[in-house]
Amino acid sequence: MNETEFPAHRPVVAITGAASGIGAQTARLLSDRDAIIISLDRVKPAFAVDYHIAVDLGNPASIDEAIDELPSGLDALCNVAGVPGTAGADLVARVNYLGLRHLTERALPRLRRGAAIVNVASTAGQGWQQRLPQHLALARTEGFAEGMAWLARHPVTDAQAYPYFKEALIVWAMHHASKFRDENHVRMNCVSPGPTDTPILNDFRESLGQANVEDAIRRAGGLGRPEDIAPVIAFLLAPESAWVVGTNVMADGGLVSSRLLDMPSGLVR
């Protein structure tokens, strides 16, 4: 891919998971705003993108090959791809966390000064404070193999995997954001959607429990759409959000805040 062919006035955005769901809607939205879209996915999107690079985010060798195809001077990286808990703990760890951070760290030299990274986390990861020491220890491992070795010593069950690695992603992003800003002049943030109408929604009903998902939808005031999440991602990529670094933006219809209503009164006197 020859970046010299890119029009100088058009931002260049790489998006993982661009073939479906939130990734697809983000690609469409940014394309409508005149961005050049590079899709990073196992399958090519069914709609038009400027470039597609096939990648298996669970395989570091595949990620390295994809990075070699990326141009320099990227304006943004959107890490949207992910698998549900039904995929099992090993694959969830590889795709939703280890592969994401491996791709991000390898892509840093391809990002221009002032570029932005947005990671799609989840409201399922809002319990990160309860396991902060574990998540920090994992965040401090270097490389895919060292991360896998740490997880072999600290195994995560299939039932825990999806929320655990969304928690880990939020902590990793917070832990590394100031470093990326200072050393690479790149901003990084997360977006945490609530329950969203994507092709893997039924997998969440199976892995997280039908009752839990329906309760989350009720608390959010309904089921979110990819169209509700993509503009939040776009904002975090835009110059207008230049002072937002290392944070996790909720895009959940009020799901998490609704839980305050369940807290007993009189805790502080």
Accessible surface in RSA format (square Angstrom, percent):
REM  Atomic radii and reference values for relative SASA: ProtOr
REM  Chains: A
REM  Algorithm: Lee & Richards
REM  Probe-radius: 1.40
REM  Slices: 20
REM RES _ NUM      All-atoms   Total-Side   Main-Chain    Non-polar    All polar
REM                ABS   REL    ABS   REL    ABS   REL    ABS   REL    ABS   REL
RES MET A   1    82.23  42.6  10.29   6.8  71.94 171.3  23.51  20.0  58.72  77.8
RES ASN A   2    73.59  50.7  64.64  62.5   8.95  21.5  23.63  56.9  49.96  48.3
RES GLU A   3    65.94  37.9  58.38  44.2   7.56  18.0  21.73  42.0  44.20  36.1
RES THR A   4   115.08  81.9  80.24  81.3  34.85  83.0  80.53 108.2  34.55  52.2
RES GLU A   5   119.40  68.5  89.14  67.4  30.26  72.1  40.01  77.4  79.38  64.8
RES PHE A   6    28.33  14.2  14.20   8.8  14.13  36.8  14.21   8.6  14.11  40.4
RES PRO A   7    52.99  38.6  39.78  36.3  13.22  48.0  51.52  42.5   1.48   9.2
RES ALA A   8   114.19 105.0  69.46 107.2  44.73 101.8  80.52 113.4  33.67  89.2
RES HIS A   9   141.23  77.2 108.77  75.6  32.47  83.1  90.88  93.7  50.35  58.6
RES ARG A  10    58.97  24.8  53.47  27.3   5.50  13.1   6.98   9.5  51.99  31.5
RES PRO A  11    55.28  40.3  51.05  46.5   4.22  15.4  54.58  45.1   0.70   4.3
RES VAL A  12     7.56   5.0   7.56   6.8   0.00   0.0   7.56   6.6   0.00   0.0
RES VAL A  13     5.32   3.5   5.32   4.8   0.00   0.0   5.32   4.6   0.00   0.0
RES ALA A  14     0.00   0.0   0.00   0.0   0.00   0.0   0.00   0.0   0.00   0.0
RES ILE A  15     0.00   0.0   0.00   0.0   0.00   0.0   0.00   0.0   0.00   0.0
RES THR A  16     2.37   1.7   2.37   2.4   0.00   0.0   0.95   1.3   1.42   2.1
RES GLY A  17    10.34  12.8   0.00   N/A  10.34  12.8   8.06  22.1   2.28   5.1
RES ALA A  18     0.00   0.0   0.00   0.0   0.00   0.0   0.00   0.0   0.00   0.0
RES ALA A  19    24.41  22.4   6.62  10.2  17.79  40.5   6.62   9.3  17.79  47.1
RES SER A  20    60.87  51.4  52.63  70.2   8.24  19.0  25.54  54.4  35.34  49.5
RES GLY A  21    17.21  21.2   0.00   N/A  17.21  21.2   7.99  21.9   9.22  20.7
RES ILE A  22    18.21  10.4  14.85  11.1   3.36   8.1  14.85  10.7   3.36   9.1
RES GLY A  23     0.43   0.5   0.00   N/A   0.43   0.5   0.00   0.0   0.43   1.0
RES ALA A  24     3.77   3.5   3.77   5.8   0.00   0.0   3.77   5.3   0.00   0.0
RES GLN A  25    34.55  19.3  34.55  25.3   0.00   0.0   1.05   2.2  33.50  25.4
RES THR A  26     0.00   0.0   0.00   0.0   0.00   0.0   0.00   0.0   0.00   0.0
RES ALA A  27     1.37   1.3   0.79   1.2   0.58   1.3   1.00   1.4   0.38   1.0
RES ARG A  28   105.83  44.4 102.74  52.4   3.09   7.4  40.81  55.8  65.02  39.4
RES LEU A  29    31.88  17.8  30.48  21.8   1.40   3.5  31.88  22.4   0.00   0.0
RES LEU A  30    13.91   7.7  13.91  10.0   0.00   0.0  13.91   9.8   0.00   0.0
RES SER A  31    47.24  39.9  36.54  48.8  10.70  24.6   7.43  15.8  39.80  55.8
RES ASP A  32   124.65  87.3  87.64  87.2  37.01  87.5  27.08  63.7  97.57  97.3
RES ARG A  33   138.32  58.1 114.05  58.1  24.27  57.8  53.61  73.3  84.71  51.3
RES ASP A  34    67.62  47.4  65.26  65.0   2.35   5.6  28.06  66.1  39.55  39.4
RES ALA A  35     2.62   2.4   2.56   4.0   0.06   0.1   2.56   3.6   0.06   0.1
RES ILE A  36     4.31   2.5   4.31   3.2   0.00   0.0   4.31   3.1   0.00   0.0
RES ILE A  37     1.05   0.6   1.05   0.8   0.00   0.0   1.05   0.8   0.00   0.0
RES ILE A  38     0.00   0.0   0.00   0.0   0.00   0.0   0.00   0.0   0.00   0.0
RES SER A  39     0.00   0.0   0.00   0.0   0.00   0.0   0.00   0.0   0.00   0.0
RES LEU A  40     0.42   0.2   0.39   0.3   0.03   0.1   0.39   0.3   0.03   0.1
RES ASP A  41    23.14  16.2  19.47  19.4   3.67   8.7   3.67   8.6  19.47  19.4
RES ARG A  42   176.78  74.2 153.92  78.5  22.86  54.4  45.80  62.6 130.98  79.4
RES VAL A  43    93.89  61.8  90.03  81.5   3.87   9.3  93.89  81.6   0.00   0.0
RES LYS A  44   145.30  70.9 124.29  76.3  21.00  50.0  66.78  60.1  78.52  83.6
RES PRO A  45     8.59   6.3   0.00   0.0   8.59  31.2   0.27   0.2   8.32  51.7
RES ALA A  46   114.05 104.9  67.51 104.2  46.55 105.9  79.32 111.7  34.74  92.0
RES PHE A  47    42.18  21.1  30.53  18.9  11.65  30.3  38.97  23.6   3.21   9.2
RES ALA A  48    95.79  88.1  67.54 104.2  28.25  64.3  77.39 109.0  18.40  48.7
RES VAL A  49    28.98  19.1   1.68   1.5  27.30  65.8   7.18   6.2  21.80  59.1
RES ASP A  50    63.96  44.8  36.30  36.1  27.66  65.4  10.37  24.4  53.59  53.4
RES TYR A  51    69.56  32.5  63.46  36.1   6.10  15.9  51.36  38.6  18.20  22.4
RES HIS A  52    50.23  27.5  20.55  14.3  29.68  75.9  18.32  18.9  31.91  37.1
RES ILE A  53     1.47   0.8   0.31   0.2   1.16   2.8   1.47   1.1   0.00   0.0
RES ALA A  54    67.82  62.4  50.89  78.5  16.93  38.5  51.18  72.1  16.64  44.1
RES VAL A  55     5.98   3.9   0.57   0.5   5.41  13.0   3.81   3.3   2.17   5.9
RES ASP A  56    50.72  35.5  49.71  49.5   1.02   2.4  14.41  33.9  36.31  36.2
RES LEU A  57    14.27   7.9  11.90   8.5   2.37   6.0  11.90   8.4   2.37   6.4
RES GLY A  58     6.70   8.3   0.00   N/A   6.70   8.3   3.28   9.0   3.43   7.7
RES ASN A  59    62.67  43.2  61.43  59.4   1.24   3.0   9.50  22.9  53.18  51.4
RES PRO A  60    38.63  28.2  38.63  35.2   0.00   0.0  38.63  31.9   0.00   0.0
RES ALA A  61    58.02  53.3  51.83  80.0   6.19  14.1  56.42  79.5   1.59   4.2
RES SER A  62    21.62  18.3  18.39  24.5   3.22   7.4  10.91  23.2  10.70  15.0
RES ILE A  63     0.00   0.0   0.00   0.0   0.00   0.0   0.00   0.0   0.00   0.0
RES ASP A  64    46.19  32.4  46.19  46.0   0.00   0.0  16.05  37.8  30.14  30.1
RES GLU A  65   117.26  67.3 113.47  85.8   3.80   9.0  41.26  79.8  76.00  62.1
RES ALA A  66     1.24   1.1   0.14   0.2   1.10   2.5   0.84   1.2   0.40   1.0
RES ILE A  67     1.81   1.0   1.81   1.3   0.00   0.0   1.81   1.3   0.00   0.0
RES ASP A  68    97.25  68.1  73.76  73.4  23.49  55.5  25.02  58.9  72.23  72.0
RES GLU A  69    92.41  53.1  85.94  65.0   6.47  15.4  33.13  64.1  59.28  48.4
RES LEU A  70     3.35   1.9   0.11   0.1   3.24   8.1   0.11   0.1   3.24   8.7
RES PRO A  71     2.16   1.6   0.12   0.1   2.04   7.4   2.16   1.8   0.00   0.0
RES SER A  72    53.18  44.9  48.29  64.5   4.89  11.3  25.19  53.7  27.99  39.2
RES GLY A  73    37.05  45.7   0.00   N/A  37.05  45.7  24.56  67.4  12.49  28.0
RES LEU A  74     0.07   0.0   0.07   0.1   0.00   0.0   0.07   0.1   0.00   0.0
RES ASP A  75    27.95  19.6  23.84  23.7   4.11   9.7   6.08  14.3  21.87  21.8
RES ALA A  76     3.00   2.8   3.00   4.6   0.00   0.0   3.00   4.2   0.00   0.0
RES LEU A  77     0.00   0.0   0.00   0.0   0.00   0.0   0.00   0.0   0.00   0.0
RES CYS A  78     0.19   0.1   0.19   0.2   0.00   0.0   0.19   0.5   0.00   0.0
RES ASN A  79     2.55   1.8   1.93   1.9   0.62   1.5   0.91   2.2   1.64   1.6
RES VAL A  80    18.21  12.0   6.76   6.1  11.45  27.6   6.97   6.1  11.24  30.5
RES ALA A  81    22.28  20.5  12.77  19.7   9.51  21.6  17.60  24.8   4.68  12.4
RES GLY A  82    32.33  39.9   0.00   N/A  32.33  39.9   8.22  22.5  24.11  54.0
RES VAL A  83    31.51  20.7  30.89  28.0   0.62   1.5  31.20  27.1   0.30   0.8
RES PRO A  84    13.59   9.9  13.59  12.4   0.00   0.0  13.59  11.2   0.00   0.0
RES GLY A  85     5.63   6.9   0.00   N/A   5.63   6.9   0.79   2.2   4.84  10.8
RES THR A  86    56.87  40.4  19.12  19.4  37.76  90.0  23.65  31.8  33.22  50.2
RES ALA A  87    41.06  37.8   8.17  12.6  32.89  74.8  20.60  29.0  20.45  54.2
RES GLY A  88    16.62  20.5   0.00   N/A  16.62  20.5  16.53  45.4   0.09   0.2
RES ALA A  89    14.80  13.6  13.06  20.2   1.74   4.0  13.18  18.6   1.62   4.3
RES ASP A  90    84.76  59.4  73.82  73.5  10.94  25.9  44.72 105.3  40.04  39.9
RES LEU A  91    70.35  39.2  69.33  49.6   1.02   2.6  69.33  48.7   1.02   2.7
RES VAL A  92     0.00   0.0   0.00   0.0   0.00   0.0   0.00   0.0   0.00   0.0
RES ALA A  93     4.67   4.3   4.67   7.2   0.00   0.0   4.67   6.6   0.00   0.0
RES ARG A  94    67.16  28.2  67.16  34.2   0.00   0.0   8.42  11.5  58.74  35.6
RES VAL A  95    12.93   8.5  12.52  11.3   0.41   1.0  12.52  10.9   0.41   1.1
RES ASN A  96     1.09   0.7   0.20   0.2   0.88   2.1   0.62   1.5   0.46   0.4
RES TYR A  97     0.58   0.3   0.40   0.2   0.18   0.5   0.40   0.3   0.18   0.2
RES LEU A  98     0.02   0.0   0.00   0.0   0.02   0.0   0.00   0.0   0.02   0.0
RES GLY A  99     0.00   0.0   0.00   N/A   0.00   0.0   0.00   0.0   0.00   0.0
RES LEU A 100     7.29   4.1   6.05   4.3   1.24   3.1   7.29   5.1   0.00   0.0
RES ARG A 101     3.46   1.5   3.46   1.8   0.00   0.0   1.84   2.5   1.62   1.0
RES HIS A 102    28.56  15.6  27.27  19.0   1.29   3.3  23.56  24.3   5.00   5.8
RES LEU A 103     0.34   0.2   0.34   0.2   0.00   0.0   0.34   0.2   0.00   0.0
RES THR A 104     0.00   0.0   0.00   0.0   0.00   0.0   0.00   0.0   0.00   0.0
RES GLU A 105    60.63  34.8  49.20  37.2  11.43  27.2  24.67  47.7  35.96  29.4
RES ARG A 106    85.93  36.1  80.23  40.9   5.70  13.6  35.09  48.0  50.85  30.8
RES ALA A 107     0.00   0.0   0.00   0.0   0.00   0.0   0.00   0.0   0.00   0.0
RES LEU A 108    17.72   9.9  14.60  10.4   3.12   7.8  14.60  10.3   3.12   8.4
RES PRO A 109   108.23  78.9  73.66  67.1  34.57 125.7  85.08  70.2  23.15 143.9
RES ARG A 110    57.42  24.1  57.22  29.2   0.21   0.5   4.64   6.3  52.78  32.0
RES LEU A 111    14.29   8.0   0.00   0.0  14.29  35.9   0.25   0.2  14.03  37.8
RES ARG A 112   106.57  44.7  97.81  49.9   8.76  20.9  49.88  68.2  56.68  34.4
RES ARG A 113   169.98  71.4 153.12  78.1  16.86  40.1  63.07  86.2 106.91  64.8
RES GLY A 114    47.12  58.1   0.00   N/A  47.12  58.1  29.63  81.3  17.49  39.2
RES ALA A 115     0.53   0.5   0.00   0.0   0.53   1.2   0.53   0.7   0.00   0.0
RES ALA A 116     2.50   2.3   2.35   3.6   0.15   0.3   2.35   3.3   0.15   0.4
RES ILE A 117     0.62   0.4   0.00   0.0   0.62   1.5   0.00   0.0   0.62   1.7
RES VAL A 118     0.39   0.3   0.30   0.3   0.10   0.2   0.30   0.3   0.10   0.3
RES ASN A 119     0.00   0.0   0.00   0.0   0.00   0.0   0.00   0.0   0.00   0.0
RES VAL A 120    11.20   7.4   9.29   8.4   1.90   4.6   9.29   8.1   1.90   5.2
RES ALA A 121     2.56   2.4   0.00   0.0   2.56   5.8   0.00   0.0   2.56   6.8
RES SER A 122    12.55  10.6  12.55  16.8   0.00   0.0   2.89   6.2   9.66  13.5
RES THR A 123    16.23  11.5  10.10  10.2   6.13  14.6   1.11   1.5  15.12  22.9
RES ALA A 124    30.88  28.4   9.17  14.1  21.71  49.4  22.41  31.6   8.47  22.4
RES GLY A 125     0.00   0.0   0.00   N/A   0.00   0.0   0.00   0.0   0.00   0.0
RES GLN A 126    43.20  24.2  30.96  22.6  12.24  29.2  15.90  33.8  27.30  20.7
RES GLY A 127    20.63  25.4   0.00   N/A  20.63  25.4  14.92  41.0   5.71  12.8
RES TRP A 128    42.27  17.0  42.27  20.5   0.00   0.0  36.28  19.3   6.00   9.7
RES GLN A 129   105.76  59.1  90.25  66.0  15.51  36.9  42.78  91.1  62.98  47.8
RES GLN A 130   159.31  89.1 121.96  89.1  37.35  88.9  46.95  99.9 112.36  85.2
RES ARG A 131    67.07  28.2  65.73  33.5   1.33   3.2  17.98  24.6  49.09  29.7
RES LEU A 132    59.31  33.0  59.31  42.4   0.00   0.0  59.31  41.7   0.00   0.0
RES PRO A 133   102.60  74.8  91.40  83.3  11.20  40.7  96.82  79.9   5.78  35.9
RES GLN A 134    79.07  44.2  75.75  55.4   3.32   7.9  27.92  59.4  51.14  38.8
RES HIS A 135     0.12   0.1   0.00   0.0   0.12   0.3   0.00   0.0   0.12   0.1
RES LEU A 136    41.16  22.9  41.16  29.4   0.00   0.0  41.16  28.9   0.00   0.0
RES ALA A 137    40.12  36.9  30.88  47.7   9.24  21.0  35.89  50.5   4.23  11.2
RES LEU A 138     0.00   0.0   0.00   0.0   0.00   0.0   0.00   0.0   0.00   0.0
RES ALA A 139     1.10   1.0   0.00   0.0   1.10   2.5   0.00   0.0   1.10   2.9
RES ARG A 140   144.93  60.9 122.28  62.3  22.65  53.9  50.34  68.8  94.59  57.3
RES THR A 141    16.06  11.4   7.69   7.8   8.38  20.0   8.67  11.6   7.40  11.2
RES GLU A 142   139.39  80.0 126.46  95.7  12.93  30.8  44.15  85.4  95.24  77.8
RES GLY A 143    31.98  39.4   0.00   N/A  31.98  39.4  27.36  75.1   4.62  10.3
RES PHE A 144    14.96   7.5  11.35   7.0   3.61   9.4  11.55   7.0   3.41   9.8
RES ALA A 145    81.47  74.9  69.16 106.7  12.31  28.0  73.91 104.1   7.56  20.0
RES GLU A 146    83.87  48.2  76.83  58.1   7.04  16.8  32.58  63.0  51.29  41.9
RES GLY A 147     0.00   0.0   0.00   N/A   0.00   0.0   0.00   0.0   0.00   0.0
RES MET A 148    49.20  25.5  45.80  30.3   3.40   8.1  45.82  39.0   3.39   4.5
RES ALA A 149    45.06  41.4  36.79  56.8   8.26  18.8  43.90  61.8   1.16   3.1
RES TRP A 150    16.34   6.6  16.34   7.9   0.00   0.0   9.46   5.0   6.88  11.2
RES LEU A 151    17.02   9.5  14.15  10.1   2.87   7.2  14.49  10.2   2.53   6.8
RES ALA A 152    81.89  75.3  47.17  72.8  34.72  79.0  59.12  83.3  22.77  60.3
RES ARG A 153   154.60  64.9 124.79  63.6  29.81  71.0  71.29  97.4  83.31  50.5
RES HIS A 154    79.38  43.4  72.32  50.3   7.05  18.0  49.82  51.3  29.56  34.4
RES PRO A 155   109.42  79.7  85.18  77.6  24.23  88.1  87.98  72.6  21.43 133.2
RES VAL A 156    20.41  13.4   4.37   4.0  16.04  38.6   5.21   4.5  15.20  41.2
RES THR A 157    78.39  55.8  70.75  71.7   7.63  18.2  76.13 102.3   2.26   3.4
RES ASP A 158    90.78  63.6  82.37  82.0   8.41  19.9  26.75  63.0  64.03  63.9
RES ALA A 159    83.38  76.7  60.15  92.8  23.24  52.9  67.80  95.5  15.59  41.3
RES GLN A 160    77.86  43.5  74.06  54.1   3.80   9.1  24.06  51.2  53.81  40.8
RES ALA A 161     0.00   0.0   0.00   0.0   0.00   0.0   0.00   0.0   0.00   0.0
RES TYR A 162    19.78   9.2  19.30  11.0   0.48   1.2   5.80   4.4  13.98  17.2
RES PRO A 163    28.09  20.5  28.09  25.6   0.00   0.0  28.09  23.2   0.00   0.0
RES TYR A 164     7.93   3.7   7.93   4.5   0.00   0.0   6.77   5.1   1.16   1.4
RES PHE A 165     1.95   1.0   1.95   1.2   0.00   0.0   1.95   1.2   0.00   0.0
RES LYS A 166     9.22   4.5   9.22   5.7   0.00   0.0   0.09   0.1   9.12   9.7
RES GLU A 167     5.66   3.2   5.66   4.3   0.00   0.0   0.00   0.0   5.66   4.6
RES ALA A 168     0.10   0.1   0.08   0.1   0.02   0.0   0.10   0.1   0.00   0.0
RES LEU A 169     0.31   0.2   0.31   0.2   0.00   0.0   0.31   0.2   0.00   0.0
RES ILE A 170     0.36   0.2   0.35   0.3   0.01   0.0   0.35   0.3   0.01   0.0
RES VAL A 171     3.61   2.4   3.16   2.9   0.45   1.1   3.41   3.0   0.20   0.5
RES TRP A 172     0.61   0.2   0.61   0.3   0.00   0.0   0.17   0.1   0.45   0.7
RES ALA A 173     2.11   1.9   2.11   3.3   0.00   0.0   2.11   3.0   0.00   0.0
RES MET A 174    81.19  42.0  64.95  43.0  16.24  38.7  62.14  52.8  19.04  25.2
RES HIS A 175    69.50  38.0  46.64  32.4  22.86  58.5  43.73  45.1  25.76  30.0
RES HIS A 176    18.14   9.9  17.68  12.3   0.46   1.2   3.00   3.1  15.15  17.6
RES ALA A 177     2.84   2.6   2.84   4.4   0.00   0.0   2.84   4.0   0.00   0.0
RES SER A 178    52.98  44.8  52.23  69.7   0.75   1.7  25.07  53.4  27.91  39.1
RES LYS A 179   104.33  50.9  98.11  60.2   6.22  14.8  54.56  49.1  49.76  53.0
RES PHE A 180     4.58   2.3   4.58   2.8   0.00   0.0   4.58   2.8   0.00   0.0
RES ARG A 181   107.91  45.3 105.38  53.7   2.54   6.0  39.58  54.1  68.33  41.4
RES ASP A 182    87.96  61.6  64.99  64.7  22.97  54.3  29.20  68.7  58.76  58.6
RES GLU A 183   117.28  67.3  87.64  66.3  29.63  70.6  39.42  76.3  77.85  63.6
RES ASN A 184    49.39  34.1  36.60  35.4  12.79  30.8   6.30  15.2  43.08  41.6
RES HIS A 185    75.80  41.4  67.39  46.8   8.41  21.5  44.33  45.7  31.47  36.6
RES VAL A 186     1.04   0.7   0.21   0.2   0.82   2.0   0.70   0.6   0.33   0.9
RES ARG A 187    26.14  11.0  26.06  13.3   0.09   0.2  17.55  24.0   8.59   5.2
RES MET A 188     0.00   0.0   0.00   0.0   0.00   0.0   0.00   0.0   0.00   0.0
RES ASN A 189     2.33   1.6   1.86   1.8   0.47   1.1   0.47   1.1   1.86   1.8
RES CYS A 190     1.20   0.9   1.20   1.3   0.00   0.0   0.16   0.4   1.04   1.1
RES VAL A 191     0.00   0.0   0.00   0.0   0.00   0.0   0.00   0.0   0.00   0.0
RES SER A 192     0.00   0.0   0.00   0.0   0.00   0.0   0.00   0.0   0.00   0.0
RES PRO A 193     8.71   6.3   6.77   6.2   1.94   7.0   6.77   5.6   1.94  12.0
RES GLY A 194    10.92  13.5   0.00   N/A  10.92  13.5   3.80  10.4   7.12  15.9
RES PRO A 195    21.64  15.8   7.77   7.1  13.87  50.4  18.52  15.3   3.11  19.3
RES THR A 196    11.72   8.3   6.21   6.3   5.51  13.1   5.37   7.2   6.35   9.6
RES ASP A 197    79.61  55.8  70.99  70.7   8.62  20.4   4.79  11.3  74.82  74.6
RES THR A 198    23.67  16.8  14.10  14.3   9.57  22.8  15.17  20.4   8.49  12.8
RES PRO A 199   101.88  74.3  64.79  59.1  37.10 134.8  77.93  64.3  23.96 148.9
RES ILE A 200    55.87  31.8  55.87  41.6   0.00   0.0  55.87  40.2   0.00   0.0
RES LEU A 201    15.45   8.6  15.19  10.9   0.26   0.6  15.19  10.7   0.26   0.7
RES ASN A 202   106.75  73.6 100.05  96.7   6.70  16.1  29.97  72.1  76.78  74.2
RES ASP A 203    44.93  31.5  43.00  42.8   1.93   4.6   2.53   5.9  42.41  42.3
RES PHE A 204    30.08  15.0  30.08  18.6   0.00   0.0  30.08  18.2   0.00   0.0
RES ARG A 205    55.73  23.4  51.63  26.3   4.09   9.7  17.75  24.3  37.98  23.0
RES GLU A 206   136.46  78.3 105.97  80.2  30.49  72.6  43.40  83.9  93.05  76.0
RES SER A 207    34.83  29.4   7.77  10.4  27.06  62.3  15.68  33.4  19.16  26.8
RES LEU A 208    49.94  27.8  38.75  27.7  11.19  28.1  42.81  30.1   7.12  19.2
RES GLY A 209    27.41  33.8   0.00   N/A  27.41  33.8  26.80  73.5   0.62   1.4
RES GLN A 210    99.32  55.5  93.80  68.6   5.51  13.1  53.67 114.2  45.65  34.6
RES ALA A 211    80.01  73.6  66.94 103.3  13.07  29.7  73.86 104.0   6.15  16.3
RES ASN A 212    99.07  68.3  91.33  88.3   7.73  18.6  19.47  46.9  79.59  76.9
RES VAL A 213     8.69   5.7   6.52   5.9   2.17   5.2   8.69   7.5   0.00   0.0
RES GLU A 214    69.20  39.7  64.51  48.8   4.69  11.2  34.92  67.5  34.28  28.0
RES ASP A 215    49.34  34.6  44.49  44.3   4.86  11.5  22.30  52.5  27.05  27.0
RES ALA A 216    13.48  12.4  13.48  20.8   0.00   0.0  13.48  19.0   0.00   0.0
RES ILE A 217    24.74  14.1  24.74  18.4   0.00   0.0  24.74  17.8   0.00   0.0
RES ARG A 218   157.30  66.0 135.43  69.0  21.87  52.1  79.36 108.5  77.94  47.2
RES ARG A 219    47.92  20.1  31.14  15.9  16.78  40.0   5.80   7.9  42.12  25.5
RES ALA A 220    16.36  15.0   5.12   7.9  11.24  25.6   5.28   7.4  11.08  29.4
RES GLY A 221    74.40  91.8   0.00   N/A  74.40  91.8  37.96 104.2  36.44  81.6
RES GLY A 222    32.07  39.5   0.00   N/A  32.07  39.5  28.23  77.5   3.84   8.6
RES LEU A 223    64.94  36.2  39.44  28.2  25.50  64.1  39.85  28.0  25.09  67.5
RES GLY A 224    19.94  24.6   0.00   N/A  19.94  24.6  18.49  50.7   1.45   3.3
RES ARG A 225   125.00  52.5 125.00  63.7   0.00   0.0  47.90  65.5  77.09  46.7
RES PRO A 226    19.94  14.5  19.94  18.2   0.00   0.0  19.94  16.5   0.00   0.0
RES GLU A 227    78.94  45.3  69.47  52.6   9.48  22.6  25.99  50.3  52.95  43.2
RES ASP A 228    62.97  44.1  47.57  47.3  15.40  36.4  24.75  58.2  38.23  38.1
RES ILE A 229     4.06   2.3   4.06   3.0   0.00   0.0   4.06   2.9   0.00   0.0
RES ALA A 230     0.28   0.3   0.28   0.4   0.00   0.0   0.28   0.4   0.00   0.0
RES PRO A 231    57.79  42.1  52.17  47.6   5.62  20.4  52.35  43.2   5.43  33.8
RES VAL A 232    36.06  23.7  33.10  30.0   2.96   7.1  36.06  31.3   0.00   0.0
RES ILE A 233     0.13   0.1   0.13   0.1   0.00   0.0   0.13   0.1   0.00   0.0
RES ALA A 234     4.15   3.8   0.63   1.0   3.51   8.0   0.63   0.9   3.51   9.3
RES PHE A 235    99.05  49.6  94.12  58.3   4.93  12.8  98.79  59.9   0.26   0.8
RES LEU A 236     1.03   0.6   0.72   0.5   0.31   0.8   0.72   0.5   0.31   0.8
RES LEU A 237    28.71  16.0  10.03   7.2  18.68  47.0  10.03   7.0  18.68  50.3
RES ALA A 238    24.96  22.9  20.95  32.3   4.00   9.1  24.96  35.1   0.00   0.0
RES PRO A 239   114.73  83.6  97.88  89.2  16.85  61.2 105.90  87.4   8.83  54.9
RES GLU A 240   138.06  79.3 102.18  77.3  35.89  85.4  62.13 120.2  75.93  62.0
RES SER A 241     1.20   1.0   0.00   0.0   1.20   2.8   1.20   2.6   0.00   0.0
RES ALA A 242    58.06  53.4  49.54  76.4   8.52  19.4  49.54  69.8   8.52  22.6
RES TRP A 243   244.26  98.0 225.00 108.9  19.26  45.2 194.86 103.9  49.40  80.1
RES VAL A 244    42.23  27.8  39.05  35.3   3.18   7.7  42.23  36.7   0.00   0.0
RES VAL A 245    46.25  30.4  20.43  18.5  25.82  62.2  20.43  17.8  25.82  70.0
RES GLY A 246    17.12  21.1   0.00   N/A  17.12  21.1   5.16  14.2  11.95  26.8
RES THR A 247    52.65  37.4  47.31  48.0   5.34  12.7  21.60  29.0  31.06  46.9
RES ASN A 248    29.22  20.2  11.49  11.1  17.73  42.7   8.52  20.5  20.70  20.0
RES VAL A 249    45.34  29.8  41.34  37.4   4.00   9.6  45.34  39.4   0.00   0.0
RES MET A 250    68.52  35.5  45.32  30.0  23.20  55.2  42.31  36.0  26.21  34.7
RES ALA A 251    19.18  17.6   4.20   6.5  14.98  34.1  15.11  21.3   4.06  10.8
RES ASP A 252    15.03  10.5   9.06   9.0   5.97  14.1   4.25  10.0  10.78  10.7
RES GLY A 253    64.92  80.1   0.00   N/A  64.92  80.1  35.03  96.1  29.88  66.9
RES GLY A 254    29.68  36.6   0.00   N/A  29.68  36.6  23.18  63.6   6.50  14.6
RES LEU A 255     2.48   1.4   2.48   1.8   0.00   0.0   2.48   1.7   0.00   0.0
RES VAL A 256    44.25  29.1  41.69  37.7   2.56   6.2  41.69  36.2   2.56   6.9
RES SER A 257    68.78  58.1  57.82  77.2  10.97  25.3  45.42  96.7  23.36  32.7
RES SER A 258    20.64  17.4  15.18  20.3   5.46  12.6  20.20  43.0   0.44   0.6
RES ARG A 259   104.98  44.1 101.88  51.9   3.10   7.4  46.85  64.0  58.13  35.2
RES LEU A 260   120.93  67.3 109.69  78.5  11.24  28.2 109.86  77.2  11.07  29.8
RES LEU A 261   156.69  87.3 125.23  89.6  31.46  79.1 129.54  91.0  27.16  73.1
RES ASP A 262    91.32  64.0  61.25  61.0  30.07  71.1  34.80  81.9  56.52  56.4
RES MET A 263   104.07  53.9  86.36  57.2  17.71  42.2  74.07  63.0  30.00  39.7
RES PRO A 264    92.70  67.6  76.75  70.0  15.95  58.0  88.01  72.7   4.69  29.1
RES SER A 265   113.09  95.6  81.14 108.3  31.95  73.6  54.11 115.2  58.99  82.6
RES GLY A 266    39.75  49.0   0.00   N/A  39.75  49.0  18.83  51.7  20.93  46.9
RES LEU A 267   116.41  64.8  81.37  58.2  35.04  88.1  84.28  59.2  32.13  86.5
RES VAL A 268   139.82  92.0 113.99 103.2  25.83  62.3 116.82 101.5  23.00  62.4
RES ARG A 269   251.51 105.6 173.89  88.6  77.63 184.8 105.07 143.6 146.44  88.8
END  Absolute sums over single chains surface
CHAIN  1 A    12366.7       9614.2       2752.5       6892.0       5474.7
END  Absolute sums over all chains
TOTAL         12366.7       9614.2       2752.5       6892.0       5474.7
